[in-house]
């Protein structure tokens, strides 16, 4: 027998969410793994001992909260709870970061992860790691977010649609081609006033690309998740997004 149930706050033992990883099971479906957490108001616990499926062909419980699946979009994945305990715990995917539409009969929720669609309205394969409030998502195939960037002043690299505004850190596979050996690429937190950034990639050989992985805190600039970059002289910077961390709180 499998079960998904709530217990009162007085028996609370799961202040920090555990398990509940979100995975892609097909172009339009997701699965939430076993685990436990509390609702966002910290009033009730939820134990999930068998995976919960989300089929976005469905509107409501076990599907999308409203409308139809959109292309090139970031979806927030919520557990939905019925505080009376009469309905089994379910889940929905929503475009809203804070206010999904409740499935009928449900009155509490908990954000547990995200999912991303591509231009073909298919979920991108993300591998989620970690437990607790901070989760890391690795792209099965890295995503190009900057190609041959040559701005001499700090410019935004807009990551909208590829991570939540509440993302903490992004990891990039970076490739920097200096025009001369002394050229430098600078990476900074979005919206920062720093003149030298938090990461510097210094050229070694003129016109010879250097490749490395870099981690940059993500900032919010003009209500978007962004990092910033600039290069000296005629250097060129390419960034492929490899992963990001997401704070569930």
Biotite code that builds the C-alpha atoms (Angstrom):
import biotite.structure as struc

atoms = struc.array([
    struc.Atom([0.000, 0.000, 0.000], chain_id="A", res_id=1, res_name="UNK", atom_name="CA", element="C"),
    struc.Atom([1.330, 3.425, -0.873], chain_id="A", res_id=2, res_name="UNK", atom_name="CA", element="C"),
    struc.Atom([0.319, 6.652, 0.763], chain_id="A", res_id=3, res_name="UNK", atom_name="CA", element="C"),
    struc.Atom([0.704, 10.396, 0.668], chain_id="A", res_id=4, res_name="UNK", atom_name="CA", element="C"),
    struc.Atom([-0.559, 12.082, 3.803], chain_id="A", res_id=5, res_name="UNK", atom_name="CA", element="C"),
    struc.Atom([-0.339, 15.042, 6.125], chain_id="A", res_id=6, res_name="UNK", atom_name="CA", element="C"),
    struc.Atom([0.397, 15.160, 9.835], chain_id="A", res_id=7, res_name="UNK", atom_name="CA", element="C"),
    struc.Atom([-0.297, 18.048, 12.223], chain_id="A", res_id=8, res_name="UNK", atom_name="CA", element="C"),
    struc.Atom([2.246, 20.745, 12.967], chain_id="A", res_id=9, res_name="UNK", atom_name="CA", element="C"),
    struc.Atom([2.588, 19.431, 16.531], chain_id="A", res_id=10, res_name="UNK", atom_name="CA", element="C"),
    struc.Atom([4.301, 16.345, 15.114], chain_id="A", res_id=11, res_name="UNK", atom_name="CA", element="C"),
    struc.Atom([6.548, 18.421, 12.865], chain_id="A", res_id=12, res_name="UNK", atom_name="CA", element="C"),
    struc.Atom([9.890, 16.859, 12.025], chain_id="A", res_id=13, res_name="UNK", atom_name="CA", element="C"),
    struc.Atom([10.517, 18.034, 8.471], chain_id="A", res_id=14, res_name="UNK", atom_name="CA", element="C"),
    struc.Atom([11.311, 21.738, 8.708], chain_id="A", res_id=15, res_name="UNK", atom_name="CA", element="C"),
    struc.Atom([13.912, 21.256, 5.956], chain_id="A", res_id=16, res_name="UNK", atom_name="CA", element="C"),
    struc.Atom([12.603, 19.571, 2.793], chain_id="A", res_id=17, res_name="UNK", atom_name="CA", element="C"),
    struc.Atom([14.206, 16.239, 1.934], chain_id="A", res_id=18, res_name="UNK", atom_name="CA", element="C"),
    struc.Atom([14.061, 14.329, -1.332], chain_id="A", res_id=19, res_name="UNK", atom_name="CA", element="C"),
    struc.Atom([11.224, 15.389, -3.661], chain_id="A", res_id=20, res_name="UNK", atom_name="CA", element="C"),
    struc.Atom([13.530, 15.761, -6.672], chain_id="A", res_id=21, res_name="UNK", atom_name="CA", element="C"),
    struc.Atom([11.791, 16.833, -9.878], chain_id="A", res_id=22, res_name="UNK", atom_name="CA", element="C"),
    struc.Atom([12.727, 14.875, -12.993], chain_id="A", res_id=23, res_name="UNK", atom_name="CA", element="C"),
    struc.Atom([11.642, 14.869, -16.633], chain_id="A", res_id=24, res_name="UNK", atom_name="CA", element="C"),
    struc.Atom([9.931, 11.661, -17.713], chain_id="A", res_id=25, res_name="UNK", atom_name="CA", element="C"),
    struc.Atom([8.883, 12.665, -21.248], chain_id="A", res_id=26, res_name="UNK", atom_name="CA", element="C"),
    struc.Atom([8.548, 15.764, -23.426], chain_id="A", res_id=27, res_name="UNK", atom_name="CA", element="C"),
    struc.Atom([5.471, 16.848, -21.476], chain_id="A", res_id=28, res_name="UNK", atom_name="CA", element="C"),
    struc.Atom([5.554, 14.955, -18.176], chain_id="A", res_id=29, res_name="UNK", atom_name="CA", element="C"),
    struc.Atom([7.410, 15.250, -14.886], chain_id="A", res_id=30, res_name="UNK", atom_name="CA", element="C"),
    struc.Atom([7.840, 13.119, -11.790], chain_id="A", res_id=31, res_name="UNK", atom_name="CA", element="C"),
    struc.Atom([8.367, 14.100, -8.151], chain_id="A", res_id=32, res_name="UNK", atom_name="CA", element="C"),
    struc.Atom([10.399, 11.609, -6.140], chain_id="A", res_id=33, res_name="UNK", atom_name="CA", element="C"),
    struc.Atom([9.694, 10.367, -2.626], chain_id="A", res_id=34, res_name="UNK", atom_name="CA", element="C"),
    struc.Atom([10.421, 12.772, 0.192], chain_id="A", res_id=35, res_name="UNK", atom_name="CA", element="C"),
    struc.Atom([9.034, 14.983, 2.895], chain_id="A", res_id=36, res_name="UNK", atom_name="CA", element="C"),
    struc.Atom([8.573, 18.664, 3.616], chain_id="A", res_id=37, res_name="UNK", atom_name="CA", element="C"),
    struc.Atom([6.227, 21.184, 5.187], chain_id="A", res_id=38, res_name="UNK", atom_name="CA", element="C"),
    struc.Atom([3.751, 23.446, 3.458], chain_id="A", res_id=39, res_name="UNK", atom_name="CA", element="C"),
    struc.Atom([4.959, 27.017, 2.901], chain_id="A", res_id=40, res_name="UNK", atom_name="CA", element="C"),
    struc.Atom([3.128, 28.283, 5.995], chain_id="A", res_id=41, res_name="UNK", atom_name="CA", element="C"),
    struc.Atom([4.854, 25.682, 8.190], chain_id="A", res_id=42, res_name="UNK", atom_name="CA", element="C"),
    struc.Atom([1.572, 24.335, 9.506], chain_id="A", res_id=43, res_name="UNK", atom_name="CA", element="C"),
    struc.Atom([1.545, 20.753, 8.228], chain_id="A", res_id=44, res_name="UNK", atom_name="CA", element="C"),
    struc.Atom([3.979, 18.057, 7.199], chain_id="A", res_id=45, res_name="UNK", atom_name="CA", element="C"),
    struc.Atom([3.748, 16.045, 4.050], chain_id="A", res_id=46, res_name="UNK", atom_name="CA", element="C"),
    struc.Atom([5.250, 12.614, 3.481], chain_id="A", res_id=47, res_name="UNK", atom_name="CA", element="C"),
    struc.Atom([5.412, 11.265, -0.066], chain_id="A", res_id=48, res_name="UNK", atom_name="CA", element="C"),
    struc.Atom([6.400, 7.614, -0.274], chain_id="A", res_id=49, res_name="UNK", atom_name="CA", element="C"),
    struc.Atom([5.695, 7.022, -3.968], chain_id="A", res_id=50, res_name="UNK", atom_name="CA", element="C"),
    struc.Atom([6.412, 9.263, -6.965], chain_id="A", res_id=51, res_name="UNK", atom_name="CA", element="C"),
    struc.Atom([3.837, 11.862, -7.988], chain_id="A", res_id=52, res_name="UNK", atom_name="CA", element="C"),
    struc.Atom([3.364, 12.335, -11.727], chain_id="A", res_id=53, res_name="UNK", atom_name="CA", element="C"),
    struc.Atom([2.587, 15.591, -13.531], chain_id="A", res_id=54, res_name="UNK", atom_name="CA", element="C"),
    struc.Atom([1.072, 15.290, -17.001], chain_id="A", res_id=55, res_name="UNK", atom_name="CA", element="C"),
    struc.Atom([0.785, 18.728, -18.586], chain_id="A", res_id=56, res_name="UNK", atom_name="CA", element="C"),
    struc.Atom([-1.981, 17.519, -20.908], chain_id="A", res_id=57, res_name="UNK", atom_name="CA", element="C"),
    struc.Atom([-4.137, 17.739, -17.766], chain_id="A", res_id=58, res_name="UNK", atom_name="CA", element="C"),
    struc.Atom([-5.331, 20.991, -16.215], chain_id="A", res_id=59, res_name="UNK", atom_name="CA", element="C"),
    struc.Atom([-5.584, 20.849, -12.425], chain_id="A", res_id=60, res_name="UNK", atom_name="CA", element="C"),
    struc.Atom([-4.417, 18.198, -9.985], chain_id="A", res_id=61, res_name="UNK", atom_name="CA", element="C"),
    struc.Atom([-1.515, 16.213, -11.397], chain_id="A", res_id=62, res_name="UNK", atom_name="CA", element="C"),
    struc.Atom([-1.087, 18.567, -14.333], chain_id="A", res_id=63, res_name="UNK", atom_name="CA", element="C"),
    struc.Atom([-0.623, 22.203, -15.267], chain_id="A", res_id=64, res_name="UNK", atom_name="CA", element="C"),
    struc.Atom([-2.481, 24.755, -13.147], chain_id="A", res_id=65, res_name="UNK", atom_name="CA", element="C"),
    struc.Atom([-4.015, 26.620, -16.092], chain_id="A", res_id=66, res_name="UNK", atom_name="CA", element="C"),
    struc.Atom([-3.857, 26.894, -19.881], chain_id="A", res_id=67, res_name="UNK", atom_name="CA", element="C"),
    struc.Atom([-1.565, 24.770, -22.025], chain_id="A", res_id=68, res_name="UNK", atom_name="CA", element="C"),
    struc.Atom([2.141, 24.084, -21.867], chain_id="A", res_id=69, res_name="UNK", atom_name="CA", element="C"),
    struc.Atom([4.125, 27.055, -23.205], chain_id="A", res_id=70, res_name="UNK", atom_name="CA", element="C"),
    struc.Atom([7.355, 26.985, -25.205], chain_id="A", res_id=71, res_name="UNK", atom_name="CA", element="C"),
    struc.Atom([10.639, 28.448, -23.923], chain_id="A", res_id=72, res_name="UNK", atom_name="CA", element="C"),
    struc.Atom([9.268, 28.915, -20.417], chain_id="A", res_id=73, res_name="UNK", atom_name="CA", element="C"),
    struc.Atom([10.224, 28.229, -16.826], chain_id="A", res_id=74, res_name="UNK", atom_name="CA", element="C"),
    struc.Atom([7.679, 26.311, -14.772], chain_id="A", res_id=75, res_name="UNK", atom_name="CA", element="C"),
    struc.Atom([7.510, 26.172, -10.997], chain_id="A", res_id=76, res_name="UNK", atom_name="CA", element="C"),
    struc.Atom([6.562, 22.806, -9.510], chain_id="A", res_id=77, res_name="UNK", atom_name="CA", element="C"),
    struc.Atom([4.358, 22.772, -6.416], chain_id="A", res_id=78, res_name="UNK", atom_name="CA", element="C"),
    struc.Atom([2.998, 20.139, -4.112], chain_id="A", res_id=79, res_name="UNK", atom_name="CA", element="C"),
    struc.Atom([-0.697, 20.798, -3.418], chain_id="A", res_id=80, res_name="UNK", atom_name="CA", element="C"),
    struc.Atom([-2.176, 19.915, -0.052], chain_id="A", res_id=81, res_name="UNK", atom_name="CA", element="C"),
    struc.Atom([-5.721, 19.502, 1.246], chain_id="A", res_id=82, res_name="UNK", atom_name="CA", element="C"),
    struc.Atom([-5.485, 20.607, 4.890], chain_id="A", res_id=83, res_name="UNK", atom_name="CA", element="C"),
    struc.Atom([-8.471, 18.426, 5.805], chain_id="A", res_id=84, res_name="UNK", atom_name="CA", element="C"),
    struc.Atom([-6.630, 15.341, 4.616], chain_id="A", res_id=85, res_name="UNK", atom_name="CA", element="C"),
    struc.Atom([-9.563, 14.202, 2.487], chain_id="A", res_id=86, res_name="UNK", atom_name="CA", element="C"),
    struc.Atom([-7.651, 14.406, -0.776], chain_id="A", res_id=87, res_name="UNK", atom_name="CA", element="C"),
    struc.Atom([-4.354, 12.738, -1.598], chain_id="A", res_id=88, res_name="UNK", atom_name="CA", element="C"),
    struc.Atom([-1.415, 15.077, -2.020], chain_id="A", res_id=89, res_name="UNK", atom_name="CA", element="C"),
    struc.Atom([-0.956, 16.100, -5.643], chain_id="A", res_id=90, res_name="UNK", atom_name="CA", element="C"),
    struc.Atom([1.260, 18.440, -7.658], chain_id="A", res_id=91, res_name="UNK", atom_name="CA", element="C"),
    struc.Atom([0.990, 21.055, -10.397], chain_id="A", res_id=92, res_name="UNK", atom_name="CA", element="C"),
    struc.Atom([3.329, 22.929, -12.723], chain_id="A", res_id=93, res_name="UNK", atom_name="CA", element="C"),
    struc.Atom([2.771, 26.681, -12.953], chain_id="A", res_id=94, res_name="UNK", atom_name="CA", element="C"),
    struc.Atom([4.256, 29.721, -14.669], chain_id="A", res_id=95, res_name="UNK", atom_name="CA", element="C"),
    struc.Atom([3.791, 31.626, -11.413], chain_id="A", res_id=96, res_name="UNK", atom_name="CA", element="C"),
    struc.Atom([6.729, 31.869, -9.004], chain_id="A", res_id=97, res_name="UNK", atom_name="CA", element="C"),
    struc.Atom([4.462, 32.637, -6.061], chain_id="A", res_id=98, res_name="UNK", atom_name="CA", element="C"),
    struc.Atom([0.764, 32.170, -6.823], chain_id="A", res_id=99, res_name="UNK", atom_name="CA", element="C"),
    struc.Atom([-0.205, 29.021, -8.730], chain_id="A", res_id=100, res_name="UNK", atom_name="CA", element="C"),
    struc.Atom([-3.902, 28.313, -9.190], chain_id="A", res_id=101, res_name="UNK", atom_name="CA", element="C"),
    struc.Atom([-4.993, 25.777, -6.603], chain_id="A", res_id=102, res_name="UNK", atom_name="CA", element="C"),
    struc.Atom([-6.389, 22.513, -7.857], chain_id="A", res_id=103, res_name="UNK", atom_name="CA", element="C"),
    struc.Atom([-9.992, 21.975, -6.726], chain_id="A", res_id=104, res_name="UNK", atom_name="CA", element="C"),
    struc.Atom([-10.231, 21.084, -3.034], chain_id="A", res_id=105, res_name="UNK", atom_name="CA", element="C"),
    struc.Atom([-6.631, 22.015, -2.218], chain_id="A", res_id=106, res_name="UNK", atom_name="CA", element="C"),
    struc.Atom([-5.695, 24.955, -0.021], chain_id="A", res_id=107, res_name="UNK", atom_name="CA", element="C"),
    struc.Atom([-1.957, 24.713, 0.761], chain_id="A", res_id=108, res_name="UNK", atom_name="CA", element="C"),
    struc.Atom([1.148, 24.495, -1.382], chain_id="A", res_id=109, res_name="UNK", atom_name="CA", element="C"),
    struc.Atom([4.894, 24.056, -1.332], chain_id="A", res_id=110, res_name="UNK", atom_name="CA", element="C"),
    struc.Atom([7.354, 24.997, -4.071], chain_id="A", res_id=111, res_name="UNK", atom_name="CA", element="C"),
    struc.Atom([9.704, 22.060, -4.569], chain_id="A", res_id=112, res_name="UNK", atom_name="CA", element="C"),
    struc.Atom([11.452, 22.710, -7.878], chain_id="A", res_id=113, res_name="UNK", atom_name="CA", element="C"),
    struc.Atom([11.382, 23.969, -11.429], chain_id="A", res_id=114, res_name="UNK", atom_name="CA", element="C"),
    struc.Atom([11.195, 22.661, -14.988], chain_id="A", res_id=115, res_name="UNK", atom_name="CA", element="C"),
    struc.Atom([12.037, 24.360, -18.287], chain_id="A", res_id=116, res_name="UNK", atom_name="CA", element="C"),
    struc.Atom([10.572, 24.007, -21.776], chain_id="A", res_id=117, res_name="UNK", atom_name="CA", element="C"),
    struc.Atom([12.444, 24.581, -25.030], chain_id="A", res_id=118, res_name="UNK", atom_name="CA", element="C"),
    struc.Atom([11.266, 26.177, -28.263], chain_id="A", res_id=119, res_name="UNK", atom_name="CA", element="C"),
    struc.Atom([9.507, 22.951, -29.235], chain_id="A", res_id=120, res_name="UNK", atom_name="CA", element="C"),
    struc.Atom([7.426, 22.955, -26.028], chain_id="A", res_id=121, res_name="UNK", atom_name="CA", element="C"),
    struc.Atom([9.370, 19.997, -24.676], chain_id="A", res_id=122, res_name="UNK", atom_name="CA", element="C"),
    struc.Atom([10.789, 19.822, -21.202], chain_id="A", res_id=123, res_name="UNK", atom_name="CA", element="C"),
    struc.Atom([14.569, 20.222, -21.174], chain_id="A", res_id=124, res_name="UNK", atom_name="CA", element="C"),
    struc.Atom([16.292, 17.347, -19.424], chain_id="A", res_id=125, res_name="UNK", atom_name="CA", element="C"),
    struc.Atom([17.611, 18.696, -16.127], chain_id="A", res_id=126, res_name="UNK", atom_name="CA", element="C"),
    struc.Atom([19.356, 16.577, -13.509], chain_id="A", res_id=127, res_name="UNK", atom_name="CA", element="C"),
    struc.Atom([18.511, 17.801, -10.005], chain_id="A", res_id=128, res_name="UNK", atom_name="CA", element="C"),
    struc.Atom([20.917, 17.182, -7.136], chain_id="A", res_id=129, res_name="UNK", atom_name="CA", element="C"),
    struc.Atom([20.953, 18.128, -3.488], chain_id="A", res_id=130, res_name="UNK", atom_name="CA", element="C"),
    struc.Atom([18.423, 18.062, -0.682], chain_id="A", res_id=131, res_name="UNK", atom_name="CA", element="C"),
    struc.Atom([17.183, 20.759, 1.648], chain_id="A", res_id=132, res_name="UNK", atom_name="CA", element="C"),
    struc.Atom([16.354, 24.293, 0.572], chain_id="A", res_id=133, res_name="UNK", atom_name="CA", element="C"),
    struc.Atom([19.151, 24.618, -2.021], chain_id="A", res_id=134, res_name="UNK", atom_name="CA", element="C"),
    struc.Atom([18.855, 22.425, -5.128], chain_id="A", res_id=135, res_name="UNK", atom_name="CA", element="C"),
    struc.Atom([21.216, 22.313, -8.092], chain_id="A", res_id=136, res_name="UNK", atom_name="CA", element="C"),
    struc.Atom([20.036, 21.714, -11.654], chain_id="A", res_id=137, res_name="UNK", atom_name="CA", element="C"),
    struc.Atom([22.436, 20.479, -14.343], chain_id="A", res_id=138, res_name="UNK", atom_name="CA", element="C"),
    struc.Atom([21.528, 20.815, -18.012], chain_id="A", res_id=139, res_name="UNK", atom_name="CA", element="C"),
    struc.Atom([21.885, 17.566, -19.916], chain_id="A", res_id=140, res_name="UNK", atom_name="CA", element="C"),
    struc.Atom([23.075, 19.739, -22.812], chain_id="A", res_id=141, res_name="UNK", atom_name="CA", element="C"),
    struc.Atom([24.640, 23.107, -22.027], chain_id="A", res_id=142, res_name="UNK", atom_name="CA", element="C"),
    struc.Atom([22.761, 26.183, -23.254], chain_id="A", res_id=143, res_name="UNK", atom_name="CA", element="C"),
    struc.Atom([24.477, 29.017, -25.109], chain_id="A", res_id=144, res_name="UNK", atom_name="CA", element="C"),
    struc.Atom([23.734, 32.353, -23.419], chain_id="A", res_id=145, res_name="UNK", atom_name="CA", element="C"),
    struc.Atom([26.573, 34.467, -24.890], chain_id="A", res_id=146, res_name="UNK", atom_name="CA", element="C"),
    struc.Atom([28.481, 33.947, -28.134], chain_id="A", res_id=147, res_name="UNK", atom_name="CA", element="C"),
    struc.Atom([31.567, 36.005, -28.920], chain_id="A", res_id=148, res_name="UNK", atom_name="CA", element="C"),
    struc.Atom([30.622, 38.742, -26.461], chain_id="A", res_id=149, res_name="UNK", atom_name="CA", element="C"),
    struc.Atom([32.823, 41.810, -26.964], chain_id="A", res_id=150, res_name="UNK", atom_name="CA", element="C"),
    struc.Atom([31.318, 44.553, -24.791], chain_id="A", res_id=151, res_name="UNK", atom_name="CA", element="C"),
    struc.Atom([33.956, 46.885, -23.328], chain_id="A", res_id=152, res_name="UNK", atom_name="CA", element="C"),
    struc.Atom([31.603, 47.884, -20.476], chain_id="A", res_id=153, res_name="UNK", atom_name="CA", element="C"),
    struc.Atom([29.612, 45.598, -18.205], chain_id="A", res_id=154, res_name="UNK", atom_name="CA", element="C"),
    struc.Atom([26.645, 44.189, -20.104], chain_id="A", res_id=155, res_name="UNK", atom_name="CA", element="C"),
    struc.Atom([23.873, 41.897, -18.905], chain_id="A", res_id=156, res_name="UNK", atom_name="CA", element="C"),
    struc.Atom([23.716, 38.238, -19.812], chain_id="A", res_id=157, res_name="UNK", atom_name="CA", element="C"),
    struc.Atom([19.971, 37.673, -19.430], chain_id="A", res_id=158, res_name="UNK", atom_name="CA", element="C"),
    struc.Atom([19.123, 34.254, -17.995], chain_id="A", res_id=159, res_name="UNK", atom_name="CA", element="C"),
    struc.Atom([15.347, 34.707, -18.010], chain_id="A", res_id=160, res_name="UNK", atom_name="CA", element="C"),
    struc.Atom([13.546, 31.463, -18.776], chain_id="A", res_id=161, res_name="UNK", atom_name="CA", element="C"),
    struc.Atom([16.593, 29.374, -17.867], chain_id="A", res_id=162, res_name="UNK", atom_name="CA", element="C"),
    struc.Atom([16.492, 29.822, -14.092], chain_id="A", res_id=163, res_name="UNK", atom_name="CA", element="C"),
    struc.Atom([14.318, 31.429, -11.421], chain_id="A", res_id=164, res_name="UNK", atom_name="CA", element="C"),
    struc.Atom([14.933, 34.982, -10.255], chain_id="A", res_id=165, res_name="UNK", atom_name="CA", element="C"),
    struc.Atom([15.731, 33.357, -6.894], chain_id="A", res_id=166, res_name="UNK", atom_name="CA", element="C"),
    struc.Atom([18.595, 31.324, -8.356], chain_id="A", res_id=167, res_name="UNK", atom_name="CA", element="C"),
    struc.Atom([21.780, 31.654, -6.288], chain_id="A", res_id=168, res_name="UNK", atom_name="CA", element="C"),
    struc.Atom([24.731, 30.653, -8.460], chain_id="A", res_id=169, res_name="UNK", atom_name="CA", element="C"),
    struc.Atom([25.153, 29.825, -12.146], chain_id="A", res_id=170, res_name="UNK", atom_name="CA", element="C"),
    struc.Atom([27.953, 27.691, -13.562], chain_id="A", res_id=171, res_name="UNK", atom_name="CA", element="C"),
    struc.Atom([29.173, 28.313, -17.090], chain_id="A", res_id=172, res_name="UNK", atom_name="CA", element="C"),
    struc.Atom([31.529, 26.628, -19.482], chain_id="A", res_id=173, res_name="UNK", atom_name="CA", element="C"),
    struc.Atom([33.442, 29.740, -20.558], chain_id="A", res_id=174, res_name="UNK", atom_name="CA", element="C"),
    struc.Atom([35.654, 30.222, -23.602], chain_id="A", res_id=175, res_name="UNK", atom_name="CA", element="C"),
    struc.Atom([37.688, 33.425, -23.884], chain_id="A", res_id=176, res_name="UNK", atom_name="CA", element="C"),
    struc.Atom([39.683, 34.348, -26.976], chain_id="A", res_id=177, res_name="UNK", atom_name="CA", element="C"),
    struc.Atom([42.020, 37.308, -26.331], chain_id="A", res_id=178, res_name="UNK", atom_name="CA", element="C"),
    struc.Atom([43.092, 39.589, -29.163], chain_id="A", res_id=179, res_name="UNK", atom_name="CA", element="C"),
    struc.Atom([46.427, 39.959, -27.353], chain_id="A", res_id=180, res_name="UNK", atom_name="CA", element="C"),
    struc.Atom([47.785, 37.881, -24.512], chain_id="A", res_id=181, res_name="UNK", atom_name="CA", element="C"),
    struc.Atom([47.081, 40.545, -21.879], chain_id="A", res_id=182, res_name="UNK", atom_name="CA", element="C"),
    struc.Atom([43.345, 40.800, -22.639], chain_id="A", res_id=183, res_name="UNK", atom_name="CA", element="C"),
    struc.Atom([40.980, 40.035, -19.754], chain_id="A", res_id=184, res_name="UNK", atom_name="CA", element="C"),
    struc.Atom([37.362, 38.939, -19.501], chain_id="A", res_id=185, res_name="UNK", atom_name="CA", element="C"),
    struc.Atom([35.496, 40.041, -16.379], chain_id="A", res_id=186, res_name="UNK", atom_name="CA", element="C"),
    struc.Atom([32.367, 38.428, -14.968], chain_id="A", res_id=187, res_name="UNK", atom_name="CA", element="C"),
    struc.Atom([30.237, 40.053, -12.297], chain_id="A", res_id=188, res_name="UNK", atom_name="CA", element="C"),
    struc.Atom([26.999, 39.700, -10.358], chain_id="A", res_id=189, res_name="UNK", atom_name="CA", element="C"),
    struc.Atom([24.070, 41.299, -12.142], chain_id="A", res_id=190, res_name="UNK", atom_name="CA", element="C"),
    struc.Atom([23.487, 44.825, -10.906], chain_id="A", res_id=191, res_name="UNK", atom_name="CA", element="C"),
    struc.Atom([26.846, 44.999, -9.118], chain_id="A", res_id=192, res_name="UNK", atom_name="CA", element="C"),
    struc.Atom([28.798, 48.271, -8.996], chain_id="A", res_id=193, res_name="UNK", atom_name="CA", element="C"),
    struc.Atom([32.144, 46.442, -9.097], chain_id="A", res_id=194, res_name="UNK", atom_name="CA", element="C"),
    struc.Atom([34.565, 47.592, -11.783], chain_id="A", res_id=195, res_name="UNK", atom_name="CA", element="C"),
    struc.Atom([36.587, 44.362, -11.872], chain_id="A", res_id=196, res_name="UNK", atom_name="CA", element="C"),
    struc.Atom([33.873, 41.765, -11.312], chain_id="A", res_id=197, res_name="UNK", atom_name="CA", element="C"),
    struc.Atom([34.142, 38.616, -9.217], chain_id="A", res_id=198, res_name="UNK", atom_name="CA", element="C"),
    struc.Atom([35.859, 36.412, -11.822], chain_id="A", res_id=199, res_name="UNK", atom_name="CA", element="C"),
    struc.Atom([38.648, 37.375, -14.212], chain_id="A", res_id=200, res_name="UNK", atom_name="CA", element="C"),
    struc.Atom([39.901, 35.294, -17.136], chain_id="A", res_id=201, res_name="UNK", atom_name="CA", element="C"),
    struc.Atom([43.273, 36.531, -18.346], chain_id="A", res_id=202, res_name="UNK", atom_name="CA", element="C"),
    struc.Atom([44.469, 35.750, -21.844], chain_id="A", res_id=203, res_name="UNK", atom_name="CA", element="C"),
    struc.Atom([47.615, 33.660, -22.317], chain_id="A", res_id=204, res_name="UNK", atom_name="CA", element="C"),
    struc.Atom([48.257, 33.492, -26.059], chain_id="A", res_id=205, res_name="UNK", atom_name="CA", element="C"),
    struc.Atom([46.865, 35.957, -28.604], chain_id="A", res_id=206, res_name="UNK", atom_name="CA", element="C"),
    struc.Atom([43.938, 34.549, -30.583], chain_id="A", res_id=207, res_name="UNK", atom_name="CA", element="C"),
    struc.Atom([44.154, 31.291, -28.606], chain_id="A", res_id=208, res_name="UNK", atom_name="CA", element="C"),
    struc.Atom([40.914, 30.338, -26.857], chain_id="A", res_id=209, res_name="UNK", atom_name="CA", element="C"),
    struc.Atom([40.988, 29.365, -23.182], chain_id="A", res_id=210, res_name="UNK", atom_name="CA", element="C"),
    struc.Atom([38.227, 27.164, -21.815], chain_id="A", res_id=211, res_name="UNK", atom_name="CA", element="C"),
    struc.Atom([37.259, 26.691, -18.175], chain_id="A", res_id=212, res_name="UNK", atom_name="CA", element="C"),
    struc.Atom([34.214, 26.382, -15.950], chain_id="A", res_id=213, res_name="UNK", atom_name="CA", element="C"),
    struc.Atom([33.294, 29.371, -13.788], chain_id="A", res_id=214, res_name="UNK", atom_name="CA", element="C"),
    struc.Atom([30.682, 29.910, -11.078], chain_id="A", res_id=215, res_name="UNK", atom_name="CA", element="C"),
    struc.Atom([29.033, 33.321, -10.721], chain_id="A", res_id=216, res_name="UNK", atom_name="CA", element="C"),
    struc.Atom([26.427, 34.504, -8.185], chain_id="A", res_id=217, res_name="UNK", atom_name="CA", element="C"),
    struc.Atom([23.265, 35.495, -10.021], chain_id="A", res_id=218, res_name="UNK", atom_name="CA", element="C"),
    struc.Atom([21.898, 38.964, -9.405], chain_id="A", res_id=219, res_name="UNK", atom_name="CA", element="C"),
    struc.Atom([18.548, 40.548, -10.161], chain_id="A", res_id=220, res_name="UNK", atom_name="CA", element="C"),
    struc.Atom([18.725, 43.435, -12.607], chain_id="A", res_id=221, res_name="UNK", atom_name="CA", element="C"),
    struc.Atom([15.547, 44.990, -14.054], chain_id="A", res_id=222, res_name="UNK", atom_name="CA", element="C"),
    struc.Atom([13.607, 42.121, -12.419], chain_id="A", res_id=223, res_name="UNK", atom_name="CA", element="C"),
    struc.Atom([15.595, 39.531, -14.399], chain_id="A", res_id=224, res_name="UNK", atom_name="CA", element="C"),
    struc.Atom([18.172, 36.950, -13.293], chain_id="A", res_id=225, res_name="UNK", atom_name="CA", element="C"),
    struc.Atom([21.424, 38.109, -14.862], chain_id="A", res_id=226, res_name="UNK", atom_name="CA", element="C"),
    struc.Atom([25.207, 37.998, -14.672], chain_id="A", res_id=227, res_name="UNK", atom_name="CA", element="C"),
    struc.Atom([27.355, 40.670, -16.304], chain_id="A", res_id=228, res_name="UNK", atom_name="CA", element="C"),
    struc.Atom([30.502, 40.575, -18.393], chain_id="A", res_id=229, res_name="UNK", atom_name="CA", element="C"),
    struc.Atom([32.986, 42.818, -20.164], chain_id="A", res_id=230, res_name="UNK", atom_name="CA", element="C"),
    struc.Atom([36.222, 42.245, -22.088], chain_id="A", res_id=231, res_name="UNK", atom_name="CA", element="C"),
    struc.Atom([39.260, 44.386, -22.821], chain_id="A", res_id=232, res_name="UNK", atom_name="CA", element="C"),
    struc.Atom([40.473, 45.339, -26.326], chain_id="A", res_id=233, res_name="UNK", atom_name="CA", element="C"),
    struc.Atom([38.987, 42.968, -28.897], chain_id="A", res_id=234, res_name="UNK", atom_name="CA", element="C"),
    struc.Atom([38.654, 39.855, -26.782], chain_id="A", res_id=235, res_name="UNK", atom_name="CA", element="C"),
    struc.Atom([35.622, 37.602, -27.282], chain_id="A", res_id=236, res_name="UNK", atom_name="CA", element="C"),
    struc.Atom([33.758, 35.677, -24.566], chain_id="A", res_id=237, res_name="UNK", atom_name="CA", element="C"),
    struc.Atom([31.405, 32.739, -25.014], chain_id="A", res_id=238, res_name="UNK", atom_name="CA", element="C"),
    struc.Atom([29.295, 31.345, -22.159], chain_id="A", res_id=239, res_name="UNK", atom_name="CA", element="C"),
    struc.Atom([27.409, 28.044, -22.067], chain_id="A", res_id=240, res_name="UNK", atom_name="CA", element="C"),
    struc.Atom([25.106, 27.596, -19.083], chain_id="A", res_id=241, res_name="UNK", atom_name="CA", element="C"),
    struc.Atom([25.866, 24.280, -17.366], chain_id="A", res_id=242, res_name="UNK", atom_name="CA", element="C"),
    struc.Atom([23.927, 24.478, -14.089], chain_id="A", res_id=243, res_name="UNK", atom_name="CA", element="C"),
    struc.Atom([22.272, 26.701, -11.510], chain_id="A", res_id=244, res_name="UNK", atom_name="CA", element="C"),
    struc.Atom([21.295, 26.482, -7.874], chain_id="A", res_id=245, res_name="UNK", atom_name="CA", element="C"),
    struc.Atom([17.797, 27.348, -6.701], chain_id="A", res_id=246, res_name="UNK", atom_name="CA", element="C"),
    struc.Atom([16.719, 28.484, -3.250], chain_id="A", res_id=247, res_name="UNK", atom_name="CA", element="C"),
    struc.Atom([13.309, 27.023, -2.427], chain_id="A", res_id=248, res_name="UNK", atom_name="CA", element="C"),
    struc.Atom([12.723, 29.592, 0.314], chain_id="A", res_id=249, res_name="UNK", atom_name="CA", element="C"),
])
